[in-house]
Amino acid sequence: MLRGGLSSSTAVLPKPPQPETLLPVIQSHIDSSQPKCTIPKPSPYTSTLQTLLQPISNQNAPRHSSYAPLFQFLTARNCLKLGQQIHSHMTLHGLQPNAFLGAKMVAMYASLGDLESAVTIFNEIESPTSLLYNSIIRAYTNCGYPLKTVDIYCKMHYLGLKGDNFTFPFVLKSCANVLNGWMGKCVHGQSLRFGMELDIYVGTSLIDFYVKIGELRDAKKVFDIMTLRAVSSWNALIAGYMKEGEIGVAEGLFGRMPRRNIVSWTVMISGYTQNGLAKEALSLFDEMMKEESEVKPNWVTIMSVLPACAYSAALERGRRINEYVNRIGLESNPSVQNALIAMYAACGSLVDARCCFNRIRENEKNLCAWNAMISAYASHGRGVECVSTFDNMIRAGVHPDAITFTGLLSGCSHSGLIEFGLKYFNSMQTVYSVEPRLEHYACVVDLLGRAGRLVEAMEFINKIPMKPGPSIWGALLAACQKSKNLEIAEMAAKELFVLEPENSGNYVMLSNLYAEAGMWKEADKLRAHLKCQGIKKNPGCSWTEINGKAHFFLGGDTSHPQAKEIYNLLEALLEKIKAAGCVPNTSFVLPDISEEEKQHNLTVKSWQLVLDY
């Protein structure tokens, strides 16, 4: 008999440590083992390993259940070495993982980025369970292998193992990622058989799945039958309606939400931006910024609203958002700075764009950052800076991609850097292994066209290894308008009329060329064709920002509150211009109107109204 009255045969074995009790113990050992002087100290890993294994070391024969909480604790703890050491300790004691312990080990290895070890352990277990399959399904999904996830689920189903609310969400996510509608619907059917459709996690995953494959009606059906809905259920459906451009329905759902989180607000703002509703996006962002708002913007929200500033050229609004970014400590976030670069470039402030680029640490300047800066310079026709930035990127060891060359070639084109542009295009495949796309061929056509080398541009198009698209023929037609080459313009326009029959701009460009050449019958035929087909010319639109408010103008616009004053100033300016001896060129305006009407049509362009305002 032992002291205390218990025989050795009935002695209570020590319980395995619980995960929640391990963190403070481990942290104290790591902290205490940090070197505080020059005397060598034990490794934190050695001390921590001893702490973790101490309860097991007191056991005569360690059991599987003793190791399970250790692997569970180390999951997602960034301690792969510790996990491997505990795994070795277990093996040295002659233990091989069973299905329960294997599930914990698979989860740990996958969460620490060692998917290969996770798969090896899974394959070695002879009698798998649903828990084990759930672990490997989650591992493959989180590591970005959706096809593997679907394959593993099929094997699980073949073995007769029942899926649950930990299985179906990951399988549905994988089906959505590969747009496998048929398989996802089969999984939906399985969830119905097992009574899982009303589960909050499974239901939300089903909504997200149907949204991503474009079957919004089915997503709404699932949403309607859910008796309990999470905020994520609402968010998924709102995102679906925004994606389909059904703004009103999304707004209705957003208004009915019993509770909103940061994702709810961000989904709405992002949806507004993607649908070109910059004013609504900025207005909703302003609501979040109010003092009484319980939800404040995060870095994802900021990245969603910045394009709205770019669309409306709201430079001052963008600067205020930049100030907020600095206040909440995101000034060194590369993703936010990349979005700020694009916003400032679109709003016309290259200086601010460059400041944001310089704010990113050198070791954090990834391809997106370099591309953003190259594209910024390209959009302002600063070809020399494009080339310089590209060279700096190569020296920094960052490999270019297709987006890089689109910006670089566009910058060269707008700056007249013909030879530089051709050199970089020819080096895409041979030096950088980047396959040219249609947009790159279009840039080269534009490059040659702006230099007046239209015959060379035409020969280049004939050698393109794929069918030329609208961007290529459009670049050639625009170049013909500048060079007054009617023959090649007719060839380009003929292709465009087939590729873009609804694009009025192509008809207008060719009509203007006919008008300048005095071929009024041909110009009349084109305009008559436009009218007969019901194709309307899109009016020019320009805007400016004053005191934080964007003012929009269309060609011939009279809707602005100060339209009368704007037109009075415009007329006064025209009189001064005429007095200085400058006369409007009306040669390409249709001849069947008076000279006064011709001059009027030329002087009510949207950009002129903006300047006068």
C-alpha positions in Angstrom: 0.0 0.0 0.0 1.2 3.5 -0.8 0.9 6.4 1.7 -2.6 7.8 1.4 -4.3 4.5 1.3 -4.2 3.7 -2.5 -2.7 0.6 -3.9 -0.4 0.8 -6.9 -3.0 -1.0 -9.0 -5.5 1.7 -8.4 -3.2 4.8 -8.5 -4.6 7.7 -10.5 -2.3 8.4 -13.4 -1.3 12.1 -14.0 -3.6 13.9 -16.4 -2.1 15.3 -19.6 -1.5 19.0 -19.6 -4.3 21.2 -20.9 -3.4 23.6 -23.8 -4.6 26.7 -22.0 -2.3 26.0 -19.1 0.8 25.7 -21.2 1.2 29.2 -22.6 2.2 31.1 -19.5 4.6 28.3 -18.4 6.3 28.2 -21.8 6.4 32.0 -22.1 8.1 32.3 -18.7 10.7 29.7 -19.7 11.4 31.4 -23.0 11.7 34.8 -21.3 13.9 33.5 -18.5 16.2 31.8 -21.0 16.9 34.9 -23.0 20.6 35.9 -22.7 21.0 38.8 -20.3 24.8 38.7 -20.1 27.7 37.1 -22.0 27.4 33.8 -20.1 25.9 31.2 -22.4 22.3 30.3 -21.6 20.3 27.2 -22.6 18.4 27.5 -25.8 14.7 28.6 -25.3 13.7 25.6 -27.4 15.6 23.2 -25.0 14.0 24.7 -21.9 10.5 24.9 -23.5 10.8 21.2 -24.7 11.6 20.1 -21.2 8.6 22.0 -19.8 6.2 20.5 -22.3 7.5 16.9 -21.8 7.8 17.1 -18.0 4.2 15.6 -17.3 4.9 12.9 -19.8 8.4 12.1 -18.4 6.8 11.3 -15.0 4.7 8.5 -16.7 6.1 5.0 -16.8 4.5 4.4 -20.2 3.5 7.6 -22.1 0.1 7.3 -23.9 -1.3 8.8 -27.1 -3.6 11.0 -25.1 -0.6 12.5 -23.4 0.8 14.0 -26.6 -2.5 15.2 -28.1 -2.8 18.4 -26.1 0.8 19.3 -26.9 0.3 19.1 -30.6 -2.9 21.0 -30.2 -1.2 23.7 -28.3 1.6 24.1 -30.9 -0.9 24.4 -33.7 -0.4 27.9 -35.4 2.2 28.8 -32.7 5.1 29.2 -35.2 7.0 26.5 -33.3 7.7 23.9 -36.0 11.0 22.8 -34.4 9.3 22.1 -31.1 6.6 20.1 -32.8 9.2 18.0 -34.6 11.0 17.4 -31.3 7.9 16.2 -29.6 7.1 14.0 -32.6 10.6 12.5 -32.3 10.1 12.0 -28.5 6.9 10.1 -29.2 8.5 7.9 -31.8 11.4 7.1 -29.5 8.9 5.8 -27.0 7.6 3.4 -29.6 4.3 5.2 -30.2 2.8 5.6 -33.7 -0.1 8.1 -34.1 -3.6 6.7 -34.1 -6.5 8.5 -35.9 -7.2 10.9 -33.0 -3.6 11.9 -32.4 -2.9 11.9 -36.1 -5.6 14.5 -36.5 -3.9 16.8 -34.0 -0.5 16.3 -35.7 -1.9 16.9 -39.2 -3.5 20.1 -38.0 -0.2 21.2 -36.3 2.1 20.5 -39.2 -0.3 22.1 -41.8 -0.7 25.2 -39.7 3.1 25.6 -39.5 3.5 25.3 -43.3 4.8 21.7 -43.4 2.1 20.2 -45.5 4.3 17.3 -46.6 4.7 16.0 -43.1 0.9 16.4 -42.5 0.2 14.3 -45.6 2.7 11.7 -44.6 1.1 11.2 -41.2 -2.4 11.1 -42.8 -1.3 8.4 -45.2 0.3 6.2 -42.5 -2.8 5.8 -40.4 -4.7 2.6 -41.3 -8.1 3.3 -39.7 -8.9 6.9 -40.5 -11.9 8.7 -38.9 -14.0 11.7 -39.8 -11.9 13.8 -37.4 -8.7 12.8 -39.3 -10.2 13.5 -42.7 -11.5 16.9 -41.4 -7.9 17.8 -40.5 -6.4 16.9 -43.9 -9.3 18.6 -45.7 -8.7 21.8 -43.7 -5.0 21.5 -44.4 -5.3 21.2 -48.1 -7.9 24.0 -48.3 -5.9 26.5 -46.2 -2.7 25.7 -48.1 -4.4 26.4 -51.4 -5.0 23.0 -52.9 -8.7 23.0 -53.6 -8.6 20.0 -56.1 -6.9 17.9 -53.5 -9.5 18.9 -51.0 -12.3 17.7 -53.3 -10.4 14.5 -54.0 -9.9 13.7 -50.3 -13.6 14.4 -49.6 -14.6 11.9 -52.3 -12.4 9.3 -50.7 -14.0 10.1 -47.3 -17.4 9.7 -48.8 -16.4 6.4 -50.5 -15.3 5.0 -47.1 -18.7 5.8 -45.7 -17.4 8.4 -43.2 -20.0 11.1 -42.4 -19.2 14.7 -43.0 -20.1 17.4 -40.4 -20.1 21.2 -39.9 -16.2 21.0 -39.9 -16.1 19.2 -43.2 -18.6 20.9 -45.5 -17.4 24.5 -45.2 -13.9 23.7 -46.4 -15.1 21.4 -49.2 -17.6 24.1 -50.4 -14.9 26.7 -50.3 -12.7 24.6 -52.5 -15.5 23.9 -54.9 -16.1 27.6 -55.2 -12.4 28.3 -55.7 -12.3 26.0 -58.8 -15.8 26.9 -59.9 -16.9 23.3 -59.6 -20.7 23.9 -59.5 -21.6 20.2 -59.9 -19.5 19.0 -57.1 -20.6 21.8 -54.8 -24.2 20.9 -55.4 -23.5 17.3 -54.6 -21.9 18.5 -51.3 -25.0 20.6 -50.7 -27.1 17.4 -51.2 -24.9 15.6 -48.7 -25.4 18.3 -46.1 -29.1 18.0 -46.6 -29.0 14.2 -45.9 -27.0 14.8 -42.7 -29.3 17.7 -41.6 -26.5 20.2 -41.9 -28.1 22.8 -44.2 -29.4 24.9 -41.2 -26.1 24.9 -39.5 -24.8 28.4 -39.4 -21.3 27.6 -40.8 -22.5 25.2 -43.5 -25.3 27.6 -44.5 -22.9 30.6 -44.8 -20.5 28.4 -46.8 -23.4 27.5 -49.2 -24.3 31.1 -49.7 -20.7 32.0 -50.5 -20.4 29.0 -52.8 -23.5 29.9 -54.8 -22.4 33.6 -55.0 -19.0 32.7 -56.4 -20.4 30.4 -59.1 -22.8 33.1 -60.1 -26.1 31.4 -58.9 -27.4 34.2 -56.8 -31.0 32.9 -56.7 -29.8 29.7 -55.0 -27.7 31.7 -52.5 -30.8 33.7 -51.6 -32.8 30.5 -51.1 -30.3 29.2 -48.6 -30.2 32.5 -46.8 -34.0 32.6 -46.6 -34.3 29.1 -45.0 -31.6 29.7 -42.4 -33.2 30.1 -39.0 -30.0 31.5 -37.5 -27.8 33.8 -39.5 -24.3 35.0 -38.7 -23.1 38.4 -39.8 -20.9 36.5 -42.3 -24.1 35.1 -43.9 -25.4 38.6 -44.6 -22.0 39.7 -45.8 -21.7 36.9 -48.3 -25.1 37.6 -49.8 -24.5 41.4 -50.0 -21.2 40.7 -51.7 -23.0 38.6 -54.3 -25.6 41.3 -55.1 -22.8 43.9 -55.4 -20.9 41.6 -57.7 -24.0 41.3 -60.0 -24.6 45.1 -59.9 -27.9 44.8 -58.0 -27.1 47.8 -55.8 -30.5 48.4 -54.4 -31.0 44.8 -53.1 -27.5 45.0 -51.5 -28.4 48.3 -49.8 -31.7 46.8 -48.6 -29.9 43.9 -47.0 -27.3 46.2 -45.4 -30.0 48.3 -43.9 -31.8 45.2 -42.4 -28.7 43.8 -40.8 -29.2 43.4 -37.0 -25.5 43.8 -36.5 -22.7 44.9 -38.7 -19.0 44.3 -38.5 -16.0 45.7 -40.4 -16.5 43.3 -43.2 -20.1 44.5 -43.7 -19.0 48.1 -44.2 -16.0 47.1 -46.4 -18.1 44.9 -48.7 -20.5 47.8 -49.3 -17.8 50.3 -49.9 -15.9 47.9 -52.2 -19.1 47.1 -54.0 -19.9 50.8 -54.6 -16.4 51.4 -55.9 -16.4 48.4 -58.3 -19.8 49.6 -59.7 -18.4 53.1 -60.4 -20.4 54.7 -57.5 -17.6 56.7 -56.1 -19.9 59.2 -54.3 -21.8 56.5 -52.4 -18.5 54.8 -51.5 -17.0 58.0 -50.1 -20.3 58.8 -48.3 -20.4 55.4 -46.5 -16.7 55.8 -45.6 -17.5 59.2 -44.0 -20.2 57.5 -41.9 -17.5 55.1 -40.5 -15.3 58.0 -39.7 -17.9 59.7 -37.5 -17.2 59.7 -33.8 -20.3 57.8 -32.9 -19.5 55.0 -35.3 -18.6 51.8 -33.5 -16.8 50.3 -36.5 -13.8 52.2 -37.8 -12.0 51.6 -41.2 -9.1 49.1 -41.3 -6.5 48.7 -44.0 -8.8 46.6 -46.2 -11.5 49.3 -46.0 -9.0 52.0 -46.9 -7.8 50.0 -49.9 -11.5 49.6 -51.0 -12.3 53.3 -50.8 -9.1 54.8 -52.4 -10.1 53.8 -55.9 -13.3 55.9 -55.4 -11.0 58.9 -54.8 -9.2 58.0 -58.0 -12.4 57.7 -60.0 -13.7 61.1 -58.9 -10.2 62.8 -58.8 -10.9 63.7 -55.2 -7.4 64.6 -54.3 -8.1 66.4 -51.1 -10.4 63.6 -49.9 -7.6 61.1 -50.7 -5.1 63.2 -48.7 -7.4 63.2 -45.7 -7.6 59.4 -45.9 -3.8 59.4 -46.1 -3.7 61.4 -42.8 -6.0 58.8 -41.2 -3.7 56.0 -42.4 -0.8 57.7 -40.7 -2.8 58.2 -37.5 -3.6 54.5 -37.1 -0.1 53.4 -37.9 -0.5 52.1 -41.4 2.0 54.4 -43.0 4.5 51.5 -43.5 1.9 49.0 -44.8 3.0 48.1 -48.3 -0.5 47.2 -49.6 -2.0 50.5 -48.4 0.9 52.5 -49.8 0.5 50.8 -53.2 -3.2 51.8 -53.2 -2.2 55.4 -52.2 0.3 55.5 -55.1 -2.4 54.5 -57.6 -4.9 57.0 -56.1 -2.4 59.9 -56.2 -1.4 59.1 -59.7 -5.0 59.1 -60.9 -5.6 62.4 -59.1 -2.6 64.0 -60.8 -0.2 64.2 -57.9 3.0 62.3 -58.9 4.9 64.0 -56.0 2.6 62.4 -53.4 2.7 59.1 -55.3 6.5 59.1 -55.1 6.4 60.0 -51.4 4.2 57.0 -50.7 6.6 54.8 -52.7 9.6 56.1 -50.8 7.8 55.4 -47.5 7.9 51.6 -48.2 10.9 49.9 -46.8 13.4 48.8 -49.4 13.1 45.1 -48.4 9.3 45.4 -48.6 9.1 46.9 -52.0 7.5 44.0 -53.8 6.4 43.6 -57.4 3.1 45.4 -56.7 4.9 48.5 -55.4 7.2 48.7 -58.3 4.3 48.2 -60.8 2.3 50.8 -59.1 5.0 53.4 -59.5 5.8 52.5 -63.1 2.1 52.7 -64.0 1.9 56.0 -62.2 4.7 57.5 -64.3 3.2 55.9 -67.4 -0.2 57.5 -66.9 1.4 60.9 -66.8 3.6 60.3 -69.9 6.8 60.2 -67.9 8.6 57.6 -70.0 12.1 58.5 -68.7 11.0 57.9 -65.1 9.3 54.7 -66.2 12.6 53.4 -67.6 14.6 54.6 -64.6 12.2 52.9 -62.1 12.2 49.7 -64.1 16.0 49.6 -64.0 16.0 50.2 -60.3 13.5 47.4 -59.9 15.8 45.0 -61.8 18.8 46.0 -59.7 16.7 45.4 -56.5 16.3 41.8 -57.7 12.5 42.0 -58.4 11.4 40.0 -61.5 9.0 41.9 -63.8 5.6 40.5 -64.9 3.1 41.3 -67.7 1.7 44.3 -65.7 5.2 45.8 -65.4 5.7 45.7 -69.2 2.3 47.2 -69.9 3.2 50.3 -67.8 6.8 50.4 -69.2 5.7 50.2 -72.8 2.9 52.7 -72.4 5.3 55.2 -70.8 7.8 54.8 -73.6 4.9 55.3 -76.1 3.7 58.5 -74.6 7.2 59.9 -74.3 8.4 59.1 -77.8 11.0 56.6 -76.5 10.6 54.4 -79.6 13.9 52.5 -79.5 13.7 52.0 -75.7 10.1 50.6 -76.1 11.1 48.2 -78.9 14.1 47.0 -76.9 12.0 46.3 -73.8 9.3 44.5 -75.9 11.9 42.3 -77.6 13.5 41.4 -74.3 10.2 40.3 -72.6 10.5 36.7 -73.6 14.3 36.3 -74.2 15.5 38.0 -71.0 12.6 38.0 -68.6 10.5 35.0 -69.8 7.3 37.0 -69.9 4.9 36.0 -72.6 3.6 39.1 -74.5 -0.2 39.6 -74.4 -2.5 41.6 -76.6 -2.1 44.7 -74.4 1.7 44.6 -75.0 1.2 44.3 -78.8 -1.2 47.2 -78.6 1.4 49.3 -76.8 3.9 48.6 -79.6 1.4 49.6 -82.3 0.7 52.8 -80.3 4.5 53.4 -80.0 5.0 53.1 -83.8 1.8 54.9 -84.6 2.7 58.0 -82.5 6.0 58.1 -84.3 4.2 58.2 -87.7 5.5 54.7 -88.6 2.1 53.4 -89.7 3.3 51.0 -92.4 5.7 49.4 -89.9 2.8 49.3 -87.4 0.6 47.5 -89.9 3.4 45.0 -90.7 3.8 44.4 -87.0 0.1 43.6 -86.6 0.3 41.1 -89.4 3.0 39.2 -87.5 1.2 39.0 -84.2 0.8 35.3 -83.3 -2.8 35.8 -82.1 -5.9 37.5 -83.4 -5.6 41.3 -82.9 -8.2 42.7 -80.6 -9.9 46.1 -80.4 -7.0 47.6 -78.4 -4.6 46.9 -81.3 -6.8 48.2 -84.1 -8.0 51.1 -81.9 -4.4 52.2 -81.3 -3.8 52.1 -85.1 -6.9 54.1 -85.9 -6.0 56.7 -83.4 -2.5 57.0 -84.9 -4.1 57.4 -88.4 -6.1 60.3 -87.1 -3.0 62.1 -86.1 -1.1 61.2 -89.3 -4.2 61.8 -91.6 -3.7 58.4 -93.2 -7.1 57.5 -94.5 -6.2 54.3 -96.2 -4.9 52.5 -93.1 -7.6 54.2 -91.0 -10.3 52.5 -93.2 -8.6 49.1 -92.7 -8.5 49.5 -88.9 -12.0 50.9 -88.7 -13.3 48.0 -90.8 -11.9 45.5 -88.2 -13.2 47.6 -85.3 -16.8 47.8 -86.7 -16.9 44.0 -86.5 -15.2 43.7 -83.1 -16.9 46.6 -81.4 -20.2 47.3 -83.3 -21.6 49.4 -80.4 -18.5 51.6 -79.9 -19.5 55.0 -81.3 -15.9 56.3 -80.9 -14.6 54.3 -83.8 -17.3 55.7 -86.1 -16.6 59.3 -84.9 -12.9 59.0 -85.5 -13.3 57.7 -89.1 -16.0 60.3 -89.7 -13.7 63.1 -88.6 -11.0 61.8 -90.9 -13.5 61.9 -93.8 -14.5 65.4 -92.9 -11.0 66.7 -92.8 -10.4 65.1 -96.2 -13.5 66.8 -97.5 -15.3 63.5 -98.1 -18.6 64.7 -96.7 -20.7 61.9 -98.3 -18.7 59.2 -96.5 -18.9 61.2 -93.3 -22.7 61.6 -93.7 -23.1 57.8 -94.3 -21.2 56.9 -91.2 -23.3 59.3 -89.0 -26.5 58.0 -90.7 -25.4 54.5 -89.9 -24.9 55.5 -86.2 -28.4 57.0 -86.1 -30.0 54.0 -87.9 -28.4 51.5 -85.5 -29.3 53.5 -82.5 -25.7 53.9 -81.5 -25.3 57.1 -79.4 -22.1 59.0 -79.0 -20.9 59.1 -75.5 -20.5 62.7 -74.4 -17.1 63.8 -73.1 -16.9 64.1 -69.4 -14.4 66.1 -67.3 -14.3 67.0 -63.6 -12.4 69.1 -61.1 -12.2 69.2 -57.3 -12.7 72.4 -55.4 -12.8 72.5 -51.6 -13.0 68.8 -51.4 -16.1 68.5 -53.7 -15.9 67.1 -57.2 -17.7 69.0 -60.0 -18.6 67.0 -63.2 -19.2 68.5 -66.7 -20.4 66.9 -69.9 -20.0 68.4 -73.4 -22.6 71.2 -73.8 -23.6 70.8 -70.1 -26.0 73.3 -68.6 -27.0 71.4 -65.5 -24.4 73.0 -63.2 -25.8 75.6 -60.7 -23.3 78.1 -62.0 -23.7 77.3 -65.7 -24.7 80.8 -66.6 -21.6 82.4 -65.2 -19.4 79.6 -66.8 -20.8 80.2 -70.3 -20.5 84.0 -69.9 -16.9 83.7 -69.0 -16.4 81.2 -71.9 -17.8 83.7 -74.4 -15.7 86.5 -73.0 -12.6 84.4 -73.4 -13.5 83.4 -77.0 -13.8 87.1 -77.9 -10.4 87.8 -76.5 -8.9 84.8 -78.4 -10.5 86.0 -81.7 -9.2 89.5 -81.0 -5.7 88.0 -80.7 -6.1 86.6 -84.2 -6.8 83.0 -83.4 -9.7 81.4 -85.4 -11.3 78.0 -84.6 -10.6 75.2 -87.1 -14.0 74.1 -88.3 -12.9 72.0 -91.2 -14.0 68.7 -89.8 -17.4 69.9 -88.5 -20.3 68.9 -90.6 -21.0 71.5 -93.4 -24.8 71.5 -93.1 -24.8 74.0 -90.2 -23.8 77.6 -90.0 -20.2 78.8 -89.2 -21.5 80.2 -85.9 -22.9 76.8 -84.9 -19.7 75.1 -85.9 -17.7 77.4 -83.6 -20.2 76.9 -80.8 -19.9 73.1 -81.0 -16.1 73.4 -80.7 -16.2 75.6 -77.7 -18.5 73.7 -75.3 -16.2 70.8 -74.7 -16.3 69.4 -71.2 -12.7 70.2 -70.5 -13.3 73.9 -71.5 -16.2 74.1 -69.1 -14.0 72.7 -66.3 -11.2 75.3 -67.0 -13.7 78.1 -67.0 -15.2 77.0 -63.7 
